[in-house]
Amino acid sequence: MRRFGLLQYPEKESLSKKIFNQYFKLSSINAKYDDIVIEPRKFDTRVTEYLESYDGLNVTVPFKEDIIKFISPVEDAREINAVNCIYQNKGYNTDWKGFYNSLLDTDLKLPILLVGAGGASKAIIYGLYKLGIKHLILVNRTIEKAFKLKDFFKTKIDITVESFENLKDALKRSKTFINATSIGMFGESFNFSNEDLSNLHLIYDIVYNFTSLQEQALENNIKLIDGKTFWYYQAVENLKIWGIYDEVRFYDTFVNGNFS
């Protein structure tokens, strides 16, 4: 049996575990996908055993940068400085490619406002760069992290940093709004009014569950791309790298599976 898994902390049942195991069963693939929990203080001493015993791995926060010194990252993963997929000791970043592919059929209106300066934001900014976007507005609660990200991508894309207190003003000047934070995951919300969103053509919310932001997008007839869509496109890239991708069966699993 082939073994795949997700290196994570803290412990939670991942969407990857639910969907990939259903896909393996539907496709008669002799494989299993595990959620692997490692305490951050033990990561350096324990990660090698998983690299050696698993056929393929995914990596999520807080380990997307820590893993790099243990594997050989491909060029785009080096440029983003984050790895979320591993195969045969090579590290890949499928987040940016999944984000990129999810927008290929979308007319992306400018200006673009991105909220969040974590690992997902790095992949999103790189994906926007690959889509030919020259400028975006970046907001983060900790403004120092936003400026750090601005400096990281200074040779690829021009970033204007705004404070979180100016979020609603920046929103009213934007056509595309991307939420790359966890806001909405645990019931909290941005507290936007419908008027705040009136200028938008697209809301892209990477949170998996149905959030108040996503609900507002639908109520106001704003095009919505949600977190499960974001997950799907990056998951496709994982399966391609691992050599076990069946387009029809994976799509069927994703659309008809029970992931509650």
C-alpha positions, 0 to 999 in steps of 0.5 A: 500500500502506498502512503501519503500524508499531511504534516501539520500542527495542531491536530485537525482532520484535514480536507485532504484526508477526507477527499483523497481517501475517498478518491483512492477508494473510488479509483481502486488505488491501493493507498492511504492518506494520513494526518500527521501531527508533529509538535514544532519543537520536535519537527527537526528530529522527527520529519526525516522518518516521515520523508523516508516512510511515506511515498508523498507528503503535503505540508501545511503551516507552520512547516512550509518553510522549515521543511525546505532544508530537508528536501530539494525544492524546485525553482518556483518553491525556492522563489516562494520559499515555501513547500507544500508538496513532496515527492521523491525528496523534491519539494513543490509549491502547488498552492500558487499553481492551484490559485493560478489555474483557478483563475484562468477562466476569470476576467480579473478586474483591477485593482486587486486587494489582498488581505493576509501576509502568511504562507498562503499570501506568498503563493497567491502573490506569486500566482498573480505575478505569473498571471501578469498582474503588476500591482496589488494592495496588501492589508494585514493586521500586523503591518510589519509582516505586510512590508516584509512581503512587499520587500520579498516580492519587490522584483516581481510585483509592486505592492502598496501596503495599507493598514488594517484600519484602512481596509474598508477604504481600500475595499471601496477602491478595489474590483477584486478582493482576496481573503488569504486569512482565517477570518470566517473559519471560526465564525468571526467576520469582516463586518462588511456592509453591502455598500462596502462591497458594491464596487467588487466584481470578484471575491476570492475567499480561501476559507474552506467552510461557508463564511459570511463573506461568501454569503454576502458575495452570493447575496450581492451577485458578486462572482465568488471563488471559495476555499474548497475550489482553491483546495481542489485546484492545488490538490490536482497538482499534488496528484499529478506530481504523485502520478495518481491523477484521474481527472474524471474520478477525482472531479466526481469525488470532489463534487459528490463526496461527503466531507462534512 
